[in-house]
Amino acid sequence: MKKLIFSVGVMLIASISLIDAQGSTPNITARQAKQQARIARGLNTGRLTKPEAARLEGEQKRIRMEKRMAKSDGIVTPGERKFLNMQLDRSGRDIYREEHGEQALGL
């Protein structure tokens, strides 16, 4: 049983690394995960309303689509990587602004 679990774990790690090797964007992937967590946390704590969270999720969806398009030819160019990082920067600012807006301050 332990060997089976170990084998499944190794295969899972290997498949994830192969998928991400198609243009290798681990930093972008990590930033996306952090932003998703910030949105979820803001919604759970009440700092974000459902419409605000939906709009921010829409931004995240567009970034995922742009990343998929950048990876579609197997190579993420420095320009594509820069564009994705700029989109993530903007999205991060939007998350901050929504979390710290008037609604979050109770005004």
Beta strands, then each sheet from edge to edge (+ up, - down):
end
